[in-house]
Amino acid sequence: VHVARDFMRRELARAHREELRRAYEDCVQRERGYRADREAIDRRRLKNAALAYLASLGESGTTALAMRQFESSDNMTDCQAALEGLVDVAGPERERALASFYARWRHDPLVLDKWFAVQALCQLPRCLEGVFGLAQHADFSLRNPNRVRALLGSLCAGNPYHFHRRDGA
């Protein structure tokens, strides 16, 4: 099911690449700084949905688009959406974004939970090994229920592909 879902997402992104890019750019151009009204929230939602589809292609241009949004975002919604797109693309942008997010937010426990969670939801082949590594991270503790939920709960409830690996790991 996961493989079929991933295939469909990429195929939709390929088939509608130009429309998604136009929708994304239109939303970016209409932004007038961060606002919390319905129109601005809906625009961010559309922009980030378009970005998720485009980032799923894993192409240099779509990865660069996600990286630009990550680096220029003035709100957590856009920053996290870009990070979610980058975490599933192997390469230096992924590592740079994860390191940057950690450096910026490591002193904010609730935001740091997002950093753990986004990595536990990763679709790359070595995700489970990454989760095991994060369980040894200095900022992870089994005594912190929010951190456990962020890392292990995200893997168990939000990443069925890796949680139910064929090898039983």
BELKA-V298805 format. One line per field, one symbol per residue. psi: psi as a letter, one per 20 degrees, with the letter a starting at -180 (. if undefined). burial: + if it has 24 or more other ideal C-beta (glycine too) atoms within 12 Angstrom, else -. A space follows every 10 residues. Layout:
# BELKA-V298805
psi->???
burial->???
This chain:
# BELKA-V298805
psi->gggggggggg gggghkgggg gggghggghi qlrpqkrggh ghggggghgg gggghihkqg hhghghgggg hiqjqhghgh ggghhhhjop rhgggggggg gghhjijogh hhhhggghhh iqjqhkgghh ghghiiqhjp piiohhhggg fhhggghimh ghhlqhij.
burial->--------++ --+---+--+ +-++--++-- +--------- --++-+++++ ++++++++-- -+++++++++ --+--+++++ +++++++++- --++--++-- ++--+----- ++++++++++ ++++--++-+ +--++-+--+ ------+--+ ++-++--++- ++-------
